[in-house]
Amino acid sequence: MESLVLHLLTWSDGSNRKYASFCAMFIQNCALVNWETCMVRDDAELFAEIGARLAICRNEIGVSQAAMAEAIGVSHRAYHSYEKGKRGVPVEALVKMQSRYDVDVAWLLLGTKSIRAGHDFEALKHIETSLDKHLTDEGIKVKSEKRGAIVARWYQSHVEGREVTDDDVHTWIELVRE
């Protein structure tokens, strides 16, 4: 990286001086930033997160994948691929889920990112700690995006004043386990 910056800083053929200077400054700043945290997440990761929340939501509603697929007007195969994170859920399907089952679409799409200022971040931290301890104690491995779906549902239940039982948490874990 340093050699590239040095090359760009010393590169000066007149017409490209401003461009080279800009590139050099850009690269120097890149070194100061962890680009992995700034990059847009891969679609597959995003779809997996949404799919995990979708599975939890459908389970709470109490319908099968086939019934949900029919209710939102897609094939069972398509719906299955949404839950597995293989495809994105069409907007039309989300609107139908909200209309028919009163699904919280913001939570479904954003998970804990749908939490706004003024929410109970201490409760969120406690939920995450409790879940991580349980997963560690039981030796259960869950991908981070799917862990996020469990945390998001647990927190949503907390916000809505619904009690979360151990059985609820175990069910959520089983729904998102690989």
N, C-alpha and C positions, 0 to 999 in steps of 0.2 A: 504494500500500500504506500509506504513512504517513498519508494523509488518512483512510483507512478505520480505522486504529488510533486516530487522534485522535478520530474520530467515535464510535467504540465506547467509548473511555475517558471521553468527556464525556456520553455518552448515559445519562440517569438519570431514568427515570420511576418509580422506586421498585420496582415488581415485577420489572422487567427488569434491575436494577442488577447482580446477580450474573452473569446470563447475558452481559450486555454486557462485564463485566470479564473473564469467562472467554474470550469471543471475542477480545477485544483481546489478551490474553496469548497465546492460541493463534496469532493472526496474527503477533505480534511474534516468537514462536519459529519460525514458518514461515519468516520472513525469514532466520533464522540457519541453516536447514537447506536443503540442496539436495534438494528433493522428488523430483527425477527419480531420484536414487539410492535413495530410500526407497520409491518406489512399486513395487508388484508388477508384474513384467514382463507385457507383453501376451501372451496365449495364443499368438498367431501366432509370436512370437519364440521362445517356449518350444518349440512344436511344431517349428519349423525346426531348433532345436538338437538335439532328440531325433531328428528325421528324418535329419539328417546323420550322427549317431552310428549310427543304425539301418542306413543305407546302407553305412557302413564295416564294421560288424559282419557284415552279410549277405555282403559281398564277402569278408571273411576266412574265413567259413564255407565259401564257395564254392558258394552256391546262387543261383539266379535269383530275381527277385521273385515269379514265379509259383509256384516251388517253396516259397518261404518262406510265401507266402500260404496255400497248400494245407496246409503243415505246422502252421500256427497256426489254421486254420479260418476264414479270411476270404477275401473275393474278391480277385482280383488288383488290381482298381481300388481297393479299400479300402487294401490294402497299399501300393500306389503313392502314395496320398494321405498315408500315414504318413511315408514317406521324403521326400516333397516338403514336409512340414510343414503340410499342409492340414488334418489331423485329428490328434487325440490317439490314442495307441495304447491299446486297452482292456487292463485288468489281466489279463484271461483270456489275451490274446495274449502278453503278457509272460511269464506263468507257463509257457505252452506253449513259448516260445522258450528259456526257462531250462531247462526239463525236457528238451527235445529236443536243444538245441545247447549247453547249459551256458553260456548268455549271462550276462554280468555285468549284471544288471538295474539295480543301483545306478549303475554307470557309464553305462549306457544312458540312464537318467533324469536323472542329476545331472552327468555329465561330470567335470570336475576338482573340482566341489564334493563329490564322493564321497571326496576325499582327506582323510585324517584327520591329526591332529597326529602328528608323528613321521615323516611322509613327507619325501621329499627335495625340499624347495622350491627348492634351488639347481638341481637337475636340471630341475625344471619351468620355472624362469626361463631356463635354457640352451635348452631345447626351444622355448620361445616366441620367444626371440631368433633362433634358427636358422631357424625357420619364417618369421618376419617378414622376415628378410634374404633368404631364398630367394624369397618372394613379391614383394618389392620388386625384387630383381635381375632377376627374370623378367617383371616388369610384370603379375603376376597379381593380380586383385582377387577377394577372397572375403569374403562378409559375415561380420561378427564372430562371430555365433553358429555359423556353419559352420567358421570358423577355430578356434573353441573345441572343436569336435568332433575336429578333427585333433590339436590339442594334447592333448586328453584321451586319445585312442587311443595317441598316441606315449608319453605318460607312463605309461599303463597297461602298455604293452609294456615300458617301462623297469623298472617295479615288478616285473613278472613275470619279468624277466631275459631277455626276448626281444630279439634284435638288430633294430633298425629300419634297413632299407636305404633308399637314395635312391629305389629303385623303389616301396617301400611308401609313402613320403611323396608321390611323384608320383601314385600310384594314389588315395590319399586325397584329394588336391587335385582330381583329375579327377572323383571321385565327388560332391564337394560344390560344384563350380563351377557357376555359373549359366549 
